[in-house]
């Protein structure tokens, strides 16, 4: 365990434990904080910039060690999508390929996981159909909100002063 002179031993352990499940309360408990105060301690630790930098550093180290990058995630998402669409193997029961009445192999469709994989792919390559955004600027009287599930949709402009409110 490499020492970071800015963190206490318990904070170092918290950072490493947080990477296990990204659960601040459980990480705090595993790092030795009291069960009664673990939720509060976990939240507090995650507002500390030194803690956040250490967690980010540990995540980057892990990604490099495991050779996980955007290409890897995209390749895995594509493979998962194809598997969910059953382009890889037919449905098997009792060690036999399930066939329809014409003797053709039956392929099972997993719509939920296929959609999730496709959504991940779409977000990664920035497909506009998956984009949802909300933008706010200025104070509430001078707020401009943009809610557009698809690019090229018109923005909705709210009143910029009380005089414009009907």
VEXVO-510289 format. One record per residue (C-alpha): residue number from 1; residue in three letters; x, y, z; chain. Coordinates in steps of 0.5 Angstrom, whole numbers, m for minus. Each point is the difference from the previous one (the first is absolute). Layout:
<nulos>
(nulo NUM; ALA; (X; Y; Z); A),
...
</nulos>
This chain:
<nulos>
(nulo 1; UNK; (0; 0; 0); A),
(nulo 2; UNK; (3; 7; m2); A),
(nulo 3; UNK; (0; 5; 5); A),
(nulo 4; UNK; (m3; 7; m2); A),
(nulo 5; UNK; (3; 5; 5); A),
(nulo 6; UNK; (m7; 4; 0); A),
(nulo 7; UNK; (m4; m6; 2); A),
(nulo 8; UNK; (m1; m4; 7); A),
(nulo 9; UNK; (1; m7; 0); A),
(nulo 10; UNK; (m7; m1; 1); A),
(nulo 11; UNK; (m2; 5; m6); A),
(nulo 12; UNK; (5; m4; m5); A),
(nulo 13; UNK; (m4; m7; 2); A),
(nulo 14; UNK; (m6; 4; m1); A),
(nulo 15; UNK; (2; 2; m7); A),
(nulo 16; UNK; (2; m8; m2); A),
(nulo 17; UNK; (m6; m3; 3); A),
(nulo 18; UNK; (m5; 5; m3); A),
(nulo 19; UNK; (3; m2; m7); A),
(nulo 20; UNK; (m3; m7; 2); A),
(nulo 21; UNK; (m8; 2; m1); A),
(nulo 22; UNK; (0; 7; 0); A),
(nulo 23; UNK; (m4; 0; 7); A),
(nulo 24; UNK; (3; 6; 4); A),
(nulo 25; UNK; (m4; m3; 6); A),
(nulo 26; UNK; (3; m7; 0); A),
(nulo 27; UNK; (7; 3; m2); A),
(nulo 28; UNK; (0; 4; 6); A),
(nulo 29; UNK; (m2; m6; 4); A),
(nulo 30; UNK; (5; m5; m3); A),
(nulo 31; UNK; (5; 6; 1); A),
(nulo 32; UNK; (m1; 0; 8); A),
(nulo 33; UNK; (m5; 5; 1); A),
(nulo 34; UNK; (m6; m1; 5); A),
(nulo 35; UNK; (m6; m3; m3); A),
(nulo 36; UNK; (m4; 5; 3); A),
(nulo 37; UNK; (4; 6; m4); A),
(nulo 38; UNK; (2; m4; m6); A),
(nulo 39; UNK; (m6; 4; m5); A),
(nulo 40; UNK; (2; 7; 3); A),
(nulo 41; UNK; (8; m2; 0); A),
(nulo 42; UNK; (m1; m3; m7); A),
(nulo 43; UNK; (m4; 6; m3); A),
(nulo 44; UNK; (5; 5; 3); A),
(nulo 45; UNK; (6; m4; m2); A),
(nulo 46; UNK; (m2; 0; m8); A),
(nulo 47; UNK; (m1; 8; 1); A),
(nulo 48; UNK; (8; 0; 2); A),
(nulo 49; UNK; (4; 2; m7); A),
(nulo 50; UNK; (6; m4; 3); A),
(nulo 51; UNK; (m4; m6; 0); A),
(nulo 52; UNK; (m4; 1; m6); A),
(nulo 53; UNK; (7; 1; m4); A),
(nulo 54; UNK; (3; m6; 3); A),
(nulo 55; UNK; (m6; m4; m2); A),
(nulo 56; UNK; (0; 2; m7); A),
(nulo 57; UNK; (8; m2; 0); A),
(nulo 58; UNK; (m2; m7; 3); A),
(nulo 59; UNK; (m5; 0; m6); A),
(nulo 60; UNK; (5; 2; m5); A),
(nulo 61; UNK; (5; m5; 3); A),
(nulo 62; UNK; (m5; m6; m1); A),
(nulo 63; UNK; (m2; 2; m7); A),
(nulo 64; UNK; (7; 0; m2); A),
(nulo 65; UNK; (1; m7; 4); A),
(nulo 66; UNK; (m6; m3; m4); A),
(nulo 67; UNK; (1; 4; m6); A),
(nulo 68; UNK; (m7; 2; 0); A),
(nulo 69; UNK; (m1; 6; m4); A),
(nulo 70; UNK; (m6; 3; m5); A),
(nulo 71; UNK; (2; m5; m5); A),
(nulo 72; UNK; (m1; m6; 5); A),
(nulo 73; UNK; (m6; 3; 2); A),
(nulo 74; UNK; (m3; 1; m7); A),
(nulo 75; UNK; (2; m7; m2); A),
(nulo 76; UNK; (m3; m4; 6); A),
(nulo 77; UNK; (m6; 4; m1); A),
(nulo 78; UNK; (m1; m2; m7); A),
(nulo 79; UNK; (2; m7; 2); A),
(nulo 80; UNK; (m6; 0; 5); A),
(nulo 81; UNK; (m5; 3; m5); A),
(nulo 82; UNK; (2; m5; m5); A),
(nulo 83; UNK; (m1; m6; 5); A),
(nulo 84; UNK; (m6; 3; 3); A),
(nulo 85; UNK; (m3; 0; m7); A),
(nulo 86; UNK; (2; m7; 0); A),
(nulo 87; UNK; (4; 1; m7); A),
(nulo 88; UNK; (6; m5; 4); A),
(nulo 89; UNK; (m4; m6; 2); A),
(nulo 90; UNK; (m7; m3; 0); A),
(nulo 91; UNK; (m4; m2; 6); A),
(nulo 92; UNK; (2; m6; 3); A),
(nulo 93; UNK; (m4; m4; 5); A),
(nulo 94; UNK; (2; m7; 3); A),
(nulo 95; UNK; (7; 0; m4); A),
(nulo 96; UNK; (m4; 0; m6); A),
(nulo 97; UNK; (m2; 6; m5); A),
(nulo 98; UNK; (m7; 2; 0); A),
(nulo 99; UNK; (m3; 0; m7); A),
(nulo 100; UNK; (m7; 2; m2); A),
(nulo 101; UNK; (m5; m4; m4); A),
(nulo 102; UNK; (4; 0; m6); A),
(nulo 103; UNK; (6; m2; 3); A),
(nulo 104; UNK; (4; 7; 0); A),
(nulo 105; UNK; (4; 2; 6); A),
(nulo 106; UNK; (m4; 5; 5); A),
(nulo 107; UNK; (4; 6; 2); A),
(nulo 108; UNK; (m2; 4; 6); A),
(nulo 109; UNK; (m1; 7; 0); A),
(nulo 110; UNK; (2; 4; 7); A),
(nulo 111; UNK; (m3; 7; m2); A),
(nulo 112; UNK; (2; 3; 7); A),
(nulo 113; UNK; (7; m1; 0); A),
(nulo 114; UNK; (1; 1; m8); A),
(nulo 115; UNK; (m3; 7; 1); A),
(nulo 116; UNK; (4; 1; 6); A),
(nulo 117; UNK; (7; m2; m4); A),
(nulo 118; UNK; (m3; 4; m6); A),
(nulo 119; UNK; (m1; 6; 4); A),
(nulo 120; UNK; (7; 0; 3); A),
(nulo 121; UNK; (3; m1; m7); A),
(nulo 122; UNK; (m5; 6; m2); A),
(nulo 123; UNK; (3; 5; 6); A),
(nulo 124; UNK; (7; m2; m2); A),
(nulo 125; UNK; (0; 2; m7); A),
(nulo 126; UNK; (m5; 6; 2); A),
(nulo 127; UNK; (m6; m2; m4); A),
(nulo 128; UNK; (m5; 6; 0); A),
(nulo 129; UNK; (m6; m5; 2); A),
(nulo 130; UNK; (3; m2; 6); A),
(nulo 131; UNK; (1; 7; 2); A),
(nulo 132; UNK; (m4; 4; 6); A),
(nulo 133; UNK; (3; 6; 3); A),
(nulo 134; UNK; (m3; 6; 4); A),
(nulo 135; UNK; (4; 6; 0); A),
(nulo 136; UNK; (m1; 6; 5); A),
(nulo 137; UNK; (3; 7; 0); A),
(nulo 138; UNK; (m1; 6; 4); A),
(nulo 139; UNK; (m4; 1; 6); A),
(nulo 140; UNK; (m7; m3; 0); A),
(nulo 141; UNK; (m3; 6; m3); A),
(nulo 142; UNK; (5; 0; m5); A),
(nulo 143; UNK; (0; m7; m1); A),
(nulo 144; UNK; (0; m4; m7); A),
(nulo 145; UNK; (m2; m7; 0); A),
(nulo 146; UNK; (2; m5; m6); A),
(nulo 147; UNK; (m4; m7; 1); A),
(nulo 148; UNK; (2; m3; m7); A),
(nulo 149; UNK; (0; m8; 0); A),
(nulo 150; UNK; (2; 1; m8); A),
(nulo 151; UNK; (5; 5; m2); A),
(nulo 152; UNK; (m3; 5; m5); A),
(nulo 153; UNK; (m6; 1; 4); A),
(nulo 154; UNK; (m2; 7; 2); A),
(nulo 155; UNK; (2; 3; 7); A),
(nulo 156; UNK; (m6; 2; 5); A),
(nulo 157; UNK; (2; 7; 2); A),
(nulo 158; UNK; (m3; 3; 7); A),
(nulo 159; UNK; (m2; 7; 2); A),
(nulo 160; UNK; (7; 4; 1); A),
(nulo 161; UNK; (m4; 5; 5); A),
(nulo 162; UNK; (m6; 0; 4); A),
(nulo 163; UNK; (m3; 5; m6); A),
(nulo 164; UNK; (0; m6; m5); A),
(nulo 165; UNK; (m4; m4; 4); A),
(nulo 166; UNK; (m7; m1; m2); A),
</nulos>
